[in-house]
Amino acid sequence: MTTTTGRVGDLSEEQLNALDSFRSSMEDILRPEHDDYFCLRWLRARKFNVTDAVQMLRTSLQWRKQIGAESLIDDYEPHEVLTKYFPGGLVGHDKEGCPVWIIPFGHMDIKGMFYSVKKSEFIKYVVKLMEISEQDMKDQTEELGKKIETHSIIFDMDNFTMKQVAWKPAVDMMTHLVKVFEDNYPERLKKTYVINAPAFFPMAYALIKPFLSEETAKKIHVYVKETWKSAVFEDIEPSELPSQWGGTKPDPEDKPLVPMGGQVPASYYTAPSRRLSTDTDLTKITVEKKSVYPVELTVTDVGSTLTWEFQTENYDIGFSVWFRPEGGIAEELVPLQRVNCHLVPEDGMLVCDKPGKYILKFDNSFSWCRRKHILYQVQVTPPNNGKNMSYN
């Protein structure tokens, strides 16, 4: 039996039928640029299960709307801490023309960044980098006259310590970003080179691997000291890599191709280490053990932005956001997740695309012996209106 790749020009009859069905199911939102290459990425990510692929894409398009993905490259100005201390950059292209990124992960001070910017800002910045890669693939497609739809990443683990992932909020963020990538940029990864991996790297990787799809995991290749160069140069010309990684590509005059990150100065920290305070007009509540505390808001203006920020005094708390239309059944918009907001405040936002009741749920039902004390603030900003309405 002949196996197909599920790519353009190599589809079985069953896969062709799935593609037609997928297009029919998505005709209300597909744009002219959503060609067969685009549609097949979502189908391959769900093993050509049309129902699952349709749900995946619809959910992703809603997420893109919520985070403002389309305008991040041109309109989003990241916090200075992120532009100065987030390590990594797009350095060039491999021998087939696909973008190549280098991330010197071992030099990332994730705790310092979390103490300086909100988690939502950190996520938005990483998504902006993903969008830059998306745009580069489009540019390469036009320039080379062939479809470029994947990129490669070199994760340099030099200077990496277990301390960087022993902090629970760091693990939570890494797993969240893996999920963002898997859910919204399917079939984009060509190959990941993990270089200069320390002996304890398998323990760190074990924390992330459960969140990777089977196909993504197959594309990750780990190399210890000095064994990576031959593998990298087999796929990427030295002229496309900076000298620090064995290449010959010079840095631009104004900035390095690959910002190295480094320790974030404490002067950037928002005192005291991003902890919230009743001085900032937050409301304090207590969620009893084995219970859920809902905060309900009625939103009438479509396009309003709902934002939240909260922390617990001690221990984690479950959190989710629901929507209930007038006389209708509630649906979950932000899935329930236990968050370690006693270490770093939790924050987020979504665009209210329907009028009705929005419900933020603080969930302590998993705790049989501890009540949780929470400081929180919720704001709704009407569309095209700079005035905030607070609901505490």
C-alpha positions as CSV (number, residue, x, y, z in Angstrom):
1,M,0.0,0.0,0.0
2,T,1.4,3.3,-1.1
3,T,1.6,6.0,1.7
4,T,1.1,9.7,0.8
5,T,2.6,12.7,2.6
6,G,-0.7,14.6,2.8
7,R,0.9,17.5,1.0
8,V,0.0,19.3,-2.2
9,G,0.6,17.0,-5.1
10,D,0.8,13.9,-3.0
11,L,-2.7,13.2,-1.7
12,S,-4.8,10.0,-1.7
13,E,-8.4,10.0,-2.9
14,E,-9.5,10.0,0.7
15,Q,-7.3,13.0,1.5
16,L,-8.6,14.9,-1.5
17,N,-12.2,14.3,-0.4
18,A,-11.2,15.5,3.1
19,L,-9.7,18.7,1.6
20,D,-12.9,19.4,-0.3
21,S,-15.0,18.8,2.8
22,F,-12.8,21.0,4.9
23,R,-13.1,23.8,2.4
24,S,-16.9,23.5,2.3
25,S,-17.0,23.6,6.1
26,M,-14.8,26.7,6.3
27,E,-16.1,28.6,3.3
28,D,-17.7,31.3,5.5
29,I,-14.2,32.4,6.8
30,L,-11.6,31.2,4.4
31,R,-9.8,34.0,2.5
32,P,-8.3,33.9,-1.0
33,E,-4.8,33.5,0.5
34,H,-5.9,30.3,2.3
35,D,-4.7,28.0,-0.4
36,D,-4.4,24.2,-0.4
37,Y,-1.1,24.4,1.4
38,F,-2.8,26.3,4.2
39,C,-5.7,24.0,4.5
40,L,-3.6,20.8,4.4
41,R,-1.5,22.0,7.4
42,W,-4.6,21.9,9.6
43,L,-5.8,18.6,8.2
44,R,-2.4,17.0,8.7
45,A,-2.3,18.3,12.2
46,R,-5.5,16.4,12.9
47,K,-4.7,13.3,10.8
48,F,-7.2,14.3,8.2
49,N,-10.2,14.2,10.6
50,V,-12.2,17.0,9.0
51,T,-14.3,17.8,12.1
52,D,-11.3,18.1,14.3
53,A,-9.4,20.2,11.8
54,V,-12.3,22.6,11.3
55,Q,-12.7,23.0,15.0
56,M,-8.9,23.6,15.4
57,L,-8.9,26.3,12.7
58,R,-12.0,28.1,14.0
59,T,-10.6,28.1,17.5
60,S,-7.3,29.4,16.2
61,L,-8.9,32.2,14.2
62,Q,-10.8,33.3,17.3
63,W,-7.5,33.3,19.2
64,R,-5.8,35.4,16.6
65,K,-8.6,37.9,16.9
66,Q,-8.3,38.0,20.6
67,I,-4.5,38.6,20.7
68,G,-4.5,40.9,17.7
69,A,-2.1,38.7,15.7
70,E,-2.6,40.4,12.4
71,S,-1.3,43.8,13.7
72,L,1.5,42.7,16.0
73,I,4.3,43.2,13.5
74,D,3.4,46.8,12.6
75,D,1.5,48.1,15.6
76,Y,2.7,46.4,18.8
77,E,5.6,48.1,20.7
78,P,7.0,45.6,23.2
79,H,8.2,46.6,26.6
80,E,11.9,47.5,26.7
81,V,12.8,44.5,28.9
82,L,11.6,42.2,26.2
83,T,13.4,43.8,23.3
84,K,16.6,44.0,25.4
85,Y,16.6,40.8,27.4
86,F,14.6,38.2,25.4
87,P,17.3,36.1,23.7
88,G,17.1,35.1,20.0
89,G,16.6,36.2,16.5
90,L,15.9,35.3,12.9
91,V,19.4,34.9,11.4
92,G,18.9,33.6,7.9
93,H,17.7,30.7,5.8
94,D,18.6,27.0,5.3
95,K,19.6,25.5,2.0
96,E,16.0,25.2,0.9
97,G,15.2,28.8,1.8
98,C,13.3,28.2,5.1
99,P,13.8,30.7,7.9
100,V,16.3,29.8,10.7
101,W,16.0,31.1,14.2
102,I,18.7,30.9,17.0
103,I,17.5,31.1,20.6
104,P,20.3,31.1,23.2
105,F,17.9,29.8,25.8
106,G,20.5,29.3,28.4
107,H,20.8,33.1,28.7
108,M,17.2,33.7,29.3
109,D,16.3,35.3,32.7
110,I,12.6,34.3,32.7
111,K,12.1,35.2,36.3
112,G,13.5,38.7,35.8
113,M,11.2,39.2,32.8
114,F,8.2,38.0,34.8
115,Y,9.0,40.4,37.6
116,S,9.2,43.2,35.0
117,V,6.3,42.6,32.6
118,K,2.9,41.0,32.7
119,K,2.7,37.4,31.5
120,S,0.3,38.5,28.8
121,E,3.0,40.9,27.4
122,F,5.5,38.1,27.4
123,I,3.2,35.9,25.4
124,K,2.3,38.6,23.0
125,Y,6.0,39.3,22.3
126,V,6.6,35.6,21.5
127,V,3.6,35.5,19.2
128,K,5.0,38.6,17.4
129,L,8.2,36.6,16.8
130,M,6.1,33.8,15.4
131,E,4.3,36.3,13.1
132,I,7.6,37.6,11.9
133,S,8.5,34.1,10.9
134,E,5.2,33.7,9.1
135,Q,5.8,36.9,7.1
136,D,9.3,35.7,6.3
137,M,8.0,32.5,4.8
138,K,5.6,34.5,2.6
139,D,8.4,36.7,1.5
140,Q,10.6,33.7,0.7
141,T,7.8,32.1,-1.2
142,E,7.5,35.1,-3.5
143,E,11.3,35.6,-3.9
144,L,12.1,32.0,-4.6
145,G,9.1,31.1,-6.6
146,K,8.3,28.0,-4.6
147,K,6.3,27.4,-1.5
148,I,8.1,27.9,1.8
149,E,6.0,26.8,4.7
150,T,8.4,25.6,7.5
151,H,11.1,27.1,9.6
152,S,13.9,25.7,11.8
153,I,15.1,26.7,15.3
154,I,18.5,26.3,16.9
155,F,18.1,26.2,20.7
156,D,21.5,26.9,22.3
157,M,21.5,25.5,25.8
158,D,24.9,26.8,26.7
159,N,24.8,28.3,30.2
160,F,21.4,26.5,30.9
161,T,20.8,25.5,34.5
162,M,18.1,23.4,36.0
163,K,17.2,26.4,38.1
164,Q,15.7,28.0,35.0
165,V,13.0,25.4,34.8
166,A,12.7,24.5,38.5
167,W,10.6,27.6,39.0
168,K,7.0,26.6,38.5
169,P,5.8,29.7,36.6
170,A,8.7,29.2,34.1
171,V,7.5,25.6,33.4
172,D,3.9,26.8,33.1
173,M,4.9,29.5,30.6
174,M,7.0,27.1,28.5
175,T,4.2,24.5,28.3
176,H,1.7,27.3,27.5
177,L,3.9,28.5,24.6
178,V,4.3,25.0,23.3
179,K,0.5,24.7,23.3
180,V,0.1,28.1,21.5
181,F,2.6,26.9,18.8
182,E,0.9,23.5,18.4
183,D,-2.7,24.9,18.3
184,N,-2.1,27.9,16.1
185,Y,1.0,27.3,13.9
186,P,0.5,23.6,12.9
187,E,3.0,21.9,10.6
188,R,5.3,24.9,10.7
189,L,8.3,23.3,12.3
190,K,10.9,21.8,10.0
191,K,13.6,20.9,12.5
192,T,14.7,21.9,16.0
193,Y,18.4,21.6,16.8
194,V,19.0,21.6,20.6
195,I,22.7,22.2,20.9
196,N,25.2,22.3,23.8
197,A,22.7,20.3,25.8
198,P,23.8,19.6,29.4
199,A,23.7,16.2,31.0
200,F,20.5,17.0,32.9
201,F,18.6,18.2,29.7
202,P,16.5,15.0,29.4
203,M,14.9,15.9,32.8
204,A,14.0,19.4,31.6
205,Y,12.8,18.1,28.2
206,A,10.5,15.5,30.0
207,L,8.5,18.5,31.4
208,I,7.7,19.8,28.0
209,K,7.5,16.6,25.9
210,P,3.9,15.6,27.0
211,F,2.6,18.8,25.4
212,L,4.3,18.2,22.0
213,S,2.5,16.4,19.2
214,E,4.0,13.1,18.0
215,E,5.1,14.8,14.7
216,T,6.7,17.8,16.5
217,A,8.6,15.5,18.9
218,K,10.1,13.6,15.9
219,K,11.6,16.9,14.6
220,I,13.6,17.7,17.8
221,H,17.2,16.6,17.7
222,V,19.5,17.0,20.7
223,Y,23.2,17.4,20.5
224,V,25.8,17.6,23.3
225,K,28.9,19.8,23.2
226,E,30.5,20.2,19.7
227,T,28.6,17.3,18.1
228,W,26.0,19.6,16.5
229,K,28.0,21.5,13.9
230,S,28.1,18.8,11.2
231,A,24.4,18.3,11.5
232,V,23.6,22.0,11.4
233,F,26.0,22.6,8.4
234,E,24.4,19.8,6.5
235,D,21.2,21.8,6.3
236,I,22.4,25.4,6.7
237,E,25.3,27.2,5.0
238,P,27.8,28.9,7.3
239,S,27.1,32.1,5.5
240,E,23.7,32.1,7.1
241,L,24.9,31.8,10.7
242,P,26.7,34.3,13.0
243,S,30.3,33.6,13.9
244,Q,29.4,32.5,17.4
245,W,27.7,29.5,15.9
246,G,30.4,28.6,13.5
247,G,29.2,30.8,10.6
248,T,30.5,33.8,8.7
249,K,27.5,36.1,8.7
250,P,28.4,39.5,10.2
251,D,26.1,41.4,12.6
252,P,24.4,44.5,11.4
253,E,25.9,47.8,12.6
254,D,22.9,48.8,14.7
255,K,22.2,45.6,16.6
256,P,23.3,41.9,16.9
257,L,21.5,39.3,14.8
258,V,20.9,37.3,17.9
259,P,20.3,39.3,21.1
260,M,21.9,37.2,23.9
261,G,19.5,38.1,26.7
262,G,21.1,38.0,30.1
263,Q,20.1,39.0,33.6
264,V,17.3,41.6,33.8
265,P,18.4,44.5,36.1
266,A,16.3,44.7,39.2
267,S,15.6,48.4,38.3
268,Y,13.1,47.1,35.8
269,Y,11.1,45.1,38.4
270,T,7.7,46.5,39.3
271,A,7.8,46.6,43.1
272,P,7.5,44.5,45.0
273,S,8.4,41.9,42.4
274,R,5.1,42.3,40.6
275,R,3.0,41.5,43.6
276,L,-0.4,43.2,43.6
277,S,-1.7,45.4,46.4
278,T,-5.0,46.7,47.7
279,D,-3.5,50.2,47.1
280,T,-4.1,49.6,43.4
281,D,-7.9,49.4,43.8
282,L,-8.1,45.6,43.8
283,T,-10.8,43.6,45.5
284,K,-10.1,40.9,48.0
285,I,-12.1,37.8,48.2
286,T,-11.9,34.4,49.9
287,V,-12.7,31.2,48.0
288,E,-13.6,28.5,50.4
289,K,-12.3,24.9,50.1
290,K,-14.2,22.7,47.6
291,S,-15.9,25.7,46.1
292,V,-16.0,28.1,43.0
293,Y,-16.3,31.9,43.2
294,P,-17.9,33.4,40.1
295,V,-17.5,37.1,39.0
296,E,-20.2,38.0,36.5
297,L,-20.2,40.9,34.1
298,T,-22.8,42.0,31.7
299,V,-21.3,43.3,28.4
300,T,-23.6,45.1,26.0
301,D,-21.1,46.6,23.5
302,V,-19.7,44.1,21.0
303,G,-16.0,44.5,20.6
304,S,-15.4,45.5,24.2
305,T,-12.2,44.3,25.7
306,L,-12.3,42.3,29.0
307,T,-9.1,42.3,31.0
308,W,-8.2,40.7,34.3
309,E,-5.4,40.4,36.8
310,F,-5.3,38.5,40.1
311,Q,-3.1,36.8,42.6
312,T,-3.5,34.5,45.6
313,E,-1.8,35.1,49.0
314,N,-0.6,31.5,49.0
315,Y,-1.1,28.4,46.8
316,D,-2.5,28.1,43.3
317,I,-6.1,28.5,42.1
318,G,-8.1,27.3,39.2
319,F,-9.3,29.9,36.7
320,S,-11.6,30.0,33.7
321,V,-13.8,32.4,31.7
322,W,-17.3,31.6,30.5
323,F,-19.9,33.3,28.3
324,R,-23.6,32.9,28.7
325,P,-26.0,34.6,26.2
326,E,-29.4,35.8,27.3
327,G,-31.4,32.7,27.9
328,G,-28.7,30.5,26.5
329,I,-26.2,27.9,27.6
330,A,-22.8,28.9,29.0
331,E,-19.7,28.1,26.9
332,E,-16.1,28.0,28.1
333,L,-13.9,30.7,26.5
334,V,-10.8,30.3,28.6
335,P,-10.3,26.7,29.6
336,L,-9.9,25.9,33.3
337,Q,-6.3,25.8,34.4
338,R,-4.6,25.8,37.8
339,V,-2.3,28.8,37.9
340,N,0.5,29.6,40.3
341,C,-0.5,33.2,40.8
342,H,0.9,33.2,44.4
343,L,4.3,33.4,42.7
344,V,3.6,35.7,39.7
345,P,0.3,37.5,39.2
346,E,-1.9,36.1,36.5
347,D,-3.4,38.4,33.8
348,G,-5.1,38.1,30.5
349,M,-7.7,39.6,28.1
350,L,-10.2,38.7,25.5
351,V,-12.4,40.6,23.0
352,C,-16.1,40.3,23.7
353,D,-17.6,39.5,20.3
354,K,-21.1,38.8,21.6
355,P,-23.4,40.7,24.1
356,G,-24.2,38.8,27.2
357,K,-22.8,37.7,30.5
358,Y,-19.1,37.0,30.9
359,I,-18.2,34.9,34.0
360,L,-14.8,34.7,35.5
361,K,-14.6,31.6,37.8
362,F,-12.0,31.2,40.6
363,D,-12.1,27.5,41.2
364,N,-10.9,26.0,44.5
365,S,-13.0,22.8,44.1
366,F,-9.8,20.7,44.0
367,S,-8.7,21.8,47.5
368,W,-10.1,19.8,50.4
369,C,-8.5,21.6,53.2
370,R,-7.4,25.2,52.1
371,R,-9.4,28.3,51.5
372,K,-7.7,30.8,49.1
373,H,-7.4,34.5,49.5
374,I,-7.4,36.4,46.2
375,L,-6.8,40.0,45.1
376,Y,-8.3,40.7,41.7
377,Q,-9.4,43.4,39.3
378,V,-11.5,43.1,36.2
379,Q,-12.0,45.8,33.6
380,V,-14.2,46.2,30.5
381,T,-13.1,48.8,27.9
382,P,-15.8,49.6,25.4
383,P,-14.7,49.7,21.7
384,N,-13.2,53.0,20.6
385,N,-13.4,54.3,24.1
386,G,-10.5,55.1,26.3
387,K,-12.6,55.0,29.5
388,N,-12.4,51.9,31.7
389,M,-15.2,50.4,33.7
390,S,-14.0,48.4,36.7
391,Y,-15.9,45.5,38.1
392,N,-14.7,44.2,41.5
